[in-house]
Amino acid sequence: MILPAGPDCPAWVGPTVAVRVPALAPLCALIEKLGEPIVSTSVNRSGEEALSEVHAIRREFGDEVDVIVTARSREPVASTLVDLCGSSRRSCAGGATPGGGRGGETLEVVFL
């Protein structure tokens, strides 16, 4: 979901914030244990293709990434992104991404 950033959001967040719940149980458990959200981003540089292989992510982002969580899945699925900022909801991106990552990995990249 894309929502308007609230007054408690840091200034670097900008006017909107995207919120999602990860599909990976270990990452959900980590978030539950922390008791607060984790800041994360898409696995790509602005305007570039999303990366889907761990070695490519490490090569591109190096020490900028604190944790990469992977799990085996049948087919990688992109997050469905719905903009709730306007007077009506608008689908921006998402759905299945057939043939994404090699070996059917689901990736979650966490910047702490």
HUTAZI-V343433 format. One record per residue. N is the residue number from 1. PHI is phi in radians with two decimals (NA if undefined). OMEGA is omega as a letter, one per 40 degrees, with the letter a starting at -180 (none if undefined). BURIAL is b if it has 9 or more other C-alpha atoms within 8 Angstrom, else e. Layout:
[[N & PHI & OMEGA & BURIAL] [N & PHI & OMEGA & BURIAL]]
This chain:
[[1 & NA & i & b] [2 & -1.83 & a & b] [3 & -2.22 & i & b] [4 & -1.12 & i & e] [5 & -1.20 & i & b] [6 & -1.48 & a & e] [7 & -1.14 & a & e] [8 & -1.51 & i & e] [9 & -1.31 & i & e] [10 & -1.06 & a & e] [11 & -1.03 & a & e] [12 & -1.19 & a & e] [13 & -1.19 & a & b] [14 & 1.62 & a & e] [15 & -1.32 & a & e] [16 & -2.30 & i & b] [17 & -2.40 & i & b] [18 & -1.72 & a & e] [19 & -2.12 & i & e] [20 & -2.54 & i & e] [21 & -1.89 & a & e] [22 & -1.20 & a & e] [23 & -1.52 & a & e] [24 & -1.42 & a & b] [25 & -1.00 & i & e] [26 & -1.08 & i & e] [27 & -1.25 & i & b] [28 & -1.07 & i & b] [29 & -1.12 & i & e] [30 & -1.10 & i & e] [31 & -1.07 & i & b] [32 & -1.05 & a & e] [33 & -1.15 & i & e] [34 & -1.18 & a & e] [35 & 1.34 & i & e] [36 & -2.71 & a & e] [37 & -1.22 & i & e] [38 & -1.92 & i & e] [39 & -1.39 & a & e] [40 & -2.53 & i & e] [41 & -2.56 & i & e] [42 & -1.13 & a & e] [43 & -1.59 & i & b] [44 & -2.84 & i & b] [45 & -1.39 & a & e] [46 & -0.91 & i & e] [47 & 1.46 & a & e] [48 & -1.79 & i & e] [49 & -1.11 & i & e] [50 & -1.20 & i & e] [51 & -1.59 & a & e] [52 & -2.25 & i & b] [53 & -2.14 & a & e] [54 & -0.96 & a & e] [55 & -1.10 & i & e] [56 & -1.21 & i & b] [57 & -1.13 & i & b] [58 & -1.09 & i & b] [59 & -1.12 & a & e] [60 & -1.29 & a & e] [61 & -1.77 & i & e] [62 & 0.88 & a & e] [63 & -1.33 & i & e] [64 & -1.24 & a & e] [65 & -1.70 & i & b] [66 & -1.52 & a & b] [67 & -2.55 & i & e] [68 & -2.10 & i & b] [69 & -1.84 & i & b] [70 & -2.17 & i & e] [71 & -2.63 & i & e] [72 & -1.32 & i & e] [73 & -2.57 & a & e] [74 & -1.17 & a & e] [75 & -2.66 & i & b] [76 & -1.05 & a & b] [77 & -2.23 & i & b] [78 & -1.30 & i & e] [79 & -1.16 & i & e] [80 & -1.46 & a & b] [81 & -1.99 & a & b] [82 & -2.15 & a & b] [83 & -1.50 & a & b] [84 & -1.89 & a & b] [85 & -1.41 & a & b] [86 & -1.55 & a & e] [87 & -1.29 & i & e] [88 & -2.43 & a & e] [89 & -1.28 & a & b] [90 & -2.39 & i & e] [91 & -1.36 & a & e] [92 & -1.79 & a & e] [93 & -2.90 & i & e] [94 & 2.24 & a & e] [95 & 1.69 & a & e] [96 & -1.16 & i & e] [97 & -2.08 & a & b] [98 & -1.07 & i & e] [99 & 1.16 & a & e] [100 & -1.10 & a & b] [101 & -1.26 & i & b] [102 & -1.19 & i & e] [103 & 1.35 & i & e] [104 & 1.16 & i & b] [105 & -1.57 & i & b] [106 & -1.79 & a & b] [107 & -1.97 & i & b] [108 & -2.30 & i & b] [109 & -1.96 & a & b] [110 & -2.07 & i & b] [111 & -1.81 & a & b] [112 & -1.68 & none & e]]
